[in-house]
Every structure is written in C-alpha cells, then in structure tokens.
Amino acid sequence: MSVVSSVLVPYTSYLRVYEPLAAFAEPERGHWTRYARRAELPTAQDELRRSLADLVATPPVGVPVHESGDAFVAVLDGVVCVCPWRTRLRGWLALEELDGMFPAKVLDVVLPAVVRGQAAADHQRWQRRHPDARPWIRTTVWQVPVRWFVLFDDDEREYRPADEAGEDGPVLRYRTPMVEARRRLARALRTLRENVPEGPLTEGLVDVGRWLEEFHPRSLVELDYGGLVHALSPELLAGDRSAADVAEGLTALRDGDGEGAAEAYARLAERWRAVRDRQFTN
C-alpha cells in the first residue's frame, strides 16, 4: 500500500461543481459542515491513489463497495462550498464508457467480465433507488474538452509552478461562479447556432448546460488540469491560454470574422493534439 500511495497518477483533467452547504438536506448537510472544518483535507491525488490501490488488488475492484464520504472544499464569497467525490457513482459511469474504448480481450485482462457484470448489476439496483443522482465531478483523460473552456475567462486562470504548489506538482485551474459559467455557456450556444451548423461542440455544450442546471445557483465551477500538468513542460503550462483562445474564437465568430475564428481554433487544436498524441508514445 505504501508503494501505491506514493505514486502520482497523471493525465486526467476535471470539471467540478462546489455547492454551498445550504444546497444539501440533512443529515448530509451536517456531515459536510463538520467535514469542512477538518484541519487537513484530501487532494485529488489522494482520491486517485486510492482508486489505483483498488485496481491493483486481486481480484481488481472496479467500483468501490461503499460510497466515499470525502469531498473537496472551497470558499466562494465567504460561503463554504463542497464538491462530494461520489467515487462509487463515478466509477459506475466510467465503466459504462469502457466498452467503446478498449477491445474486449484487453478489457477482460484489466477488469474481468465477471467484475464488470457485478458492478453493472449493483449500479442498476442503486439507480432504481436514486433515479436523480448525478456526479459533482466530470473527468477526461489526455485533454481538456473545448466545451469546458467556454465556461471560464482568462482572468480566472490560476497557475502555480511546481516550486510553489507543493509535493503534488504544479497547478493550473480556473474557477468561476455558477452564474458566470451559465451566462457564458448560453452566449456561446447562441453564437454557434447563429453561425455554424449543429455539431459536436454545440451538442457538448448542451450536455454541459443540462448538467450545470442540476446544481445550486450559488455554486462554484472549477476546471482543473489535474494530472495533465505532468504531461506538459513548465514553459507550455505558463504559456497555456486555452480559455482565452476559445473566447477569442467565439468573439470572432460573433463578429463575422471567420478567418480570426479559424486561427484561434487552430492554435487550440494544435496545442491539445500535441498533448493527446503523447498517450501513444512509448
């Protein structure tokens, strides 16, 4: 266990929602109120280390048996907000996506069919009792989806290099109030629908918008590069202005400047293509 816990698990980025304590009903509100007062709180790397420990077990544990009682904590305008991990729920949702990502033989080696089948059955039973459940955290690997950047402004960018960020390495993230995230998303959707055919970006924004509507209007929305900071050099991290590129492209599109929109998108696409290509390097 000590060997596993010392490993930094990279290459995953996160979109998180932190809700104010008032958004939770009792007794959960009381739990998070006490939890937020702890002197030491876990980090994203702590959650990933625990998940990795489950996967290297024999047999592997694809989804935790019990739901996590942990959360990330942040303060917005003096109000304490929490982002529950809900690791078990997110594990179930991730398993549903695996069939389309890996060949069956590879998947059977990583997570045997009997393990996946039991997890799916557990999820179905749980879902019947919790039909409205949704995760507070969305994840993706080897990239940050363009639709996530739409929610943020370049002024909300926070970068701390490794020598300032502590043992888990550098930090690159954006944070914004929910009201701003929803406003930017609505404006981007309007711009896209008025200027380009319906496509994956529009569909992705609609999906994110529906997800955000599930949360308290005084929530905090966070985009965290997470482990991706380990796949980029300090120079690339310091110079990354992806949210600004997205905003520039949308503004150009709104103004009828197709060439300017194409240039902004090209910069963004090239930056993230270079990152995604690293997953295939030996």
C-alpha positions in Angstrom: 0.0 0.0 0.0 2.8 2.5 0.8 4.3 2.0 -2.7 0.9 2.7 -4.4 0.2 5.7 -2.2 3.5 7.3 -3.3 2.6 7.3 -7.0 1.4 10.4 -8.7 -1.4 9.4 -11.1 -1.4 11.7 -14.1 -3.1 12.7 -17.3 -6.7 13.3 -16.0 -8.5 16.6 -16.0 -11.6 17.6 -14.1 -14.7 19.8 -14.3 -16.1 20.2 -10.7 -19.0 21.9 -9.1 -18.8 23.0 -5.5 -22.2 23.6 -3.9 -22.9 25.7 -0.8 -23.8 23.8 2.3 -27.4 25.1 2.0 -27.9 23.0 -1.1 -27.7 19.8 0.9 -30.5 18.3 3.0 -29.9 16.9 6.5 -28.3 14.8 7.6 -25.8 15.2 4.7 -25.5 19.0 5.4 -24.4 18.3 8.9 -21.8 15.8 7.6 -20.3 18.3 5.1 -20.4 21.1 7.7 -18.3 19.0 10.1 -16.1 17.7 7.3 -15.2 21.2 6.0 -13.8 22.1 9.5 -11.1 19.5 9.3 -7.6 20.7 9.7 -6.4 18.5 6.8 -8.4 17.7 3.7 -7.6 15.2 1.0 -6.4 16.2 -2.5 -7.3 15.0 -6.0 -4.1 12.9 -6.0 -5.3 11.2 -2.8 -8.5 10.1 -4.5 -6.6 8.8 -7.5 -4.2 6.9 -5.3 -7.0 5.1 -3.5 -8.6 4.2 -6.8 -5.3 2.8 -8.1 -4.9 0.7 -5.0 -8.3 -0.9 -5.7 -7.3 -1.7 -9.3 -4.1 -3.4 -8.4 -5.9 -5.7 -5.9 -6.6 -9.3 -6.7 -9.3 -9.5 -8.0 -9.4 -5.9 -9.0 -12.1 -3.6 -7.5 -13.5 -1.7 -10.5 -16.0 0.2 -8.3 -15.7 0.8 -4.6 -18.1 -1.3 -2.4 -19.1 1.8 -0.4 -19.6 5.4 -1.5 -16.9 7.9 -0.5 -17.6 10.3 2.4 -15.0 12.7 1.2 -15.2 16.0 -0.7 -13.2 18.9 -2.0 -13.8 22.1 -0.1 -13.7 25.7 -1.4 -14.9 29.1 -0.3 -16.8 31.5 -2.6 -17.6 35.0 -1.4 -17.2 33.8 2.2 -19.5 30.8 1.7 -18.2 27.3 2.3 -18.9 25.0 -0.7 -18.2 21.3 -1.1 -17.7 19.1 -4.1 -18.5 15.5 -3.0 -16.2 12.9 -4.6 -19.0 10.3 -5.2 -16.3 7.9 -6.3 -18.6 4.9 -6.5 -21.1 6.6 -8.7 -18.4 8.0 -11.0 -16.9 4.5 -11.1 -20.1 3.1 -12.4 -20.5 5.8 -15.0 -16.9 5.3 -16.2 -17.4 1.5 -16.6 -20.3 2.2 -18.9 -17.9 4.0 -21.3 -15.2 1.4 -21.3 -16.8 -1.0 -23.9 -16.3 1.6 -26.6 -12.7 2.4 -25.6 -11.0 -0.9 -25.5 -11.1 -4.3 -27.3 -12.9 -6.9 -25.3 -9.7 -9.0 -24.7 -7.8 -6.0 -23.3 -10.8 -5.1 -21.1 -11.1 -8.6 -19.8 -7.4 -8.5 -18.6 -7.8 -5.2 -16.9 -11.3 -5.8 -15.4 -12.6 -9.4 -15.9 -16.1 -9.7 -17.3 -17.5 -11.1 -14.0 -16.2 -8.0 -12.2 -17.8 -5.6 -14.7 -21.1 -7.6 -14.7 -21.4 -7.4 -10.9 -20.7 -3.7 -11.0 -23.3 -3.1 -13.6 -25.9 -5.1 -11.6 -25.1 -3.1 -8.5 -25.4 0.1 -10.4 -28.9 -0.8 -11.8 -30.2 -1.7 -8.3 -28.7 1.5 -6.8 -30.1 3.6 -9.7 -33.7 2.4 -9.0 -33.4 3.9 -5.6 -31.6 7.1 -6.7 -33.0 8.0 -10.1 -32.0 11.6 -9.9 -28.4 11.1 -8.8 -25.6 12.9 -10.7 -21.9 13.4 -10.1 -20.3 16.7 -9.0 -17.2 15.8 -11.0 -16.6 15.1 -14.7 -13.3 13.8 -15.9 -11.5 13.1 -19.1 -8.0 11.9 -20.0 -5.2 13.3 -22.1 -7.1 16.5 -22.9 -9.4 19.3 -21.7 -12.5 19.4 -23.9 -13.1 22.7 -25.7 -16.6 23.0 -24.3 -15.2 23.2 -20.7 -13.1 26.3 -21.6 -16.3 28.1 -22.7 -17.3 28.4 -19.0 -14.3 30.5 -18.0 -12.5 33.8 -18.6 -8.7 34.1 -18.9 -8.7 36.4 -15.8 -9.9 33.4 -13.8 -6.8 31.4 -14.7 -4.6 30.3 -11.7 -1.2 28.9 -12.4 1.2 27.8 -9.6 4.5 26.3 -10.8 6.0 23.2 -9.1 8.2 25.2 -6.7 5.1 27.0 -5.3 2.5 24.3 -5.4 3.9 21.6 -3.1 4.6 17.9 -3.4 1.9 17.0 -6.0 3.5 19.3 -8.6 2.2 22.4 -10.5 -1.4 23.5 -10.5 -3.3 25.0 -13.4 -7.0 25.7 -12.9 -9.9 28.1 -13.5 -12.7 28.9 -11.1 -15.9 30.9 -11.7 -19.3 31.5 -10.0 -22.1 29.3 -11.5 -24.0 32.3 -12.7 -21.0 33.3 -14.9 -20.5 29.8 -16.2 -24.1 29.6 -17.3 -24.1 33.0 -18.9 -21.0 32.2 -20.9 -22.3 28.9 -22.0 -25.7 30.4 -23.1 -23.9 33.1 -25.1 -21.6 30.6 -26.8 -24.5 28.4 -27.7 -26.3 31.3 -29.3 -23.2 32.3 -31.2 -22.6 28.7 -32.6 -26.3 28.2 -33.5 -26.4 31.5 -35.4 -23.1 31.0 -37.3 -22.2 27.3 -37.8 -24.1 24.0 -38.4 -25.0 21.9 -35.5 -22.1 19.8 -34.5 -20.2 18.1 -31.6 -19.2 21.3 -29.9 -22.8 22.5 -29.8 -24.0 19.1 -28.6 -21.3 19.0 -25.9 -22.3 22.5 -24.7 -25.9 21.4 -24.4 -24.9 18.4 -22.4 -22.7 20.5 -20.0 -25.5 23.1 -19.7 -28.0 20.4 -18.6 -25.5 19.1 -16.0 -24.9 22.6 -14.6 -28.6 23.2 -14.2 -28.8 20.4 -11.7 -26.8 22.5 -9.1 -27.4 25.4 -6.8 -27.2 28.8 -8.5 -24.6 30.0 -5.9 -22.2 27.1 -6.7 -18.6 27.4 -7.8 -17.4 25.8 -11.1 -13.8 24.7 -11.4 -11.7 23.4 -14.3 -8.6 21.6 -13.0 -5.9 20.4 -15.4 -5.2 17.8 -12.7 -2.6 15.2 -13.8 -2.2 16.8 -17.2 0.3 19.2 -15.7 2.7 16.3 -15.6 2.4 15.9 -19.4 3.4 19.5 -20.2 6.6 21.4 -19.7 6.7 24.4 -17.3 7.0 26.6 -20.4 3.9 25.2 -22.1 1.9 25.4 -18.8 2.9 29.0 -18.2 2.0 29.9 -21.8 -1.3 28.0 -22.0 -4.2 30.4 -22.6 -6.8 28.0 -23.9 -9.7 29.7 -22.3 -8.6 33.0 -24.0 -8.3 31.2 -27.4 -11.8 29.9 -27.1 -13.2 33.3 -26.1 -11.3 34.9 -29.0 -12.7 32.4 -31.5 -16.2 32.9 -30.3 -15.9 36.6 -30.4 -14.5 36.5 -34.0 -17.4 34.2 -35.0 -19.9 36.5 -33.4 -18.4 39.4 -35.4 -18.4 37.6 -38.7 -14.6 37.2 -38.7 -14.3 33.6 -40.0 -10.6 33.8 -40.5 -10.0 35.1 -37.0 -12.2 32.3 -35.6 -10.3 29.7 -37.6 -6.9 31.0 -36.4 -7.9 30.8 -32.7 -9.3 27.3 -33.1 -6.1 26.2 -35.0 -4.0 27.3 -32.0 -6.2 25.5 -29.6 -6.4 22.3 -31.7 -2.7 22.1 -32.3 -1.9 22.6 -28.6 -4.2 19.8 -27.5 -3.4 17.5 -30.4 0.2 17.5 -29.2 -0.9 16.5 -25.7 -3.3 13.7 -26.9 -0.6 12.3 -29.1 1.6 11.6 -26.1 -0.7 8.8 -25.0 0.6 6.8 -27.9 4.3 7.4 -27.3 6.4 4.6 -25.8 
